C-alpha cells in the first residue's frame, strides 16, 4: 500500500529476484516518461522503493502523484 508521509507518496515493492525488480523498474520508467513525471526510487537486489512528489508544486503530493501511483500498481 502507498503511504503518504512527509509530503511524499511512498511504497516498497518486493520481487523474487533482481531481474524481476529491474523489469518492473523498466516498465515504470516507460510510464513515468510518458507522463513526464519521474519517481525518486531506490533499488537493492529484489526491492524497489518508490517515492512520489510533484517538484513543480513545491515537493508535495498532488493528483499527478496519485495517478502515477495507480499506474505503477497495475504494473506490479
ZIBELBEL-V529122 format. One record per residue. N is the residue number from 1. RES is the residue in three letters. PHI is phi in whole degrees, -180 to 180 (* if undefined). Layout:
N;RES;PHI + N;RES;PHI
This chain:
1;UNK;* + 2;UNK;-76 + 3;UNK;-123 + 4;UNK;-98 + 5;UNK;-157 + 6;UNK;52 + 7;UNK;60 + 8;UNK;-138 + 9;UNK;-104 + 10;UNK;-130 + 11;UNK;-158 + 12;UNK;-112 + 13;UNK;-111 + 14;UNK;-121 + 15;UNK;-120 + 16;UNK;-71 + 17;UNK;-161 + 18;UNK;-65 + 19;UNK;-60 + 20;UNK;-66 + 21;UNK;-63 + 22;UNK;-68 + 23;UNK;-62 + 24;UNK;-60 + 25;UNK;-62 + 26;UNK;-63 + 27;UNK;-63 + 28;UNK;-63 + 29;UNK;-60 + 30;UNK;-65 + 31;UNK;-64 + 32;UNK;-61 + 33;UNK;-65 + 34;UNK;-62 + 35;UNK;-86 + 36;UNK;53 + 37;UNK;-143 + 38;UNK;-107 + 39;UNK;-80 + 40;UNK;-94 + 41;UNK;-144 + 42;UNK;-131 + 43;UNK;-126 + 44;UNK;-132 + 45;UNK;49 + 46;UNK;-101 + 47;UNK;-115 + 48;UNK;-126 + 49;UNK;-104 + 50;UNK;-120 + 51;UNK;-126 + 52;UNK;-119 + 53;UNK;-157 + 54;UNK;-101 + 55;UNK;-64 + 56;UNK;-66 + 57;UNK;-105 + 58;UNK;92 + 59;UNK;59 + 60;UNK;-123 + 61;UNK;-82 + 62;UNK;-126 + 63;UNK;-61 + 64;UNK;-60 + 65;UNK;-69 + 66;UNK;-64 + 67;UNK;-66 + 68;UNK;-64 + 69;UNK;-59 + 70;UNK;-64 + 71;UNK;-63 + 72;UNK;-63 + 73;UNK;-58 + 74;UNK;-71 + 75;UNK;-90 + 76;UNK;-75
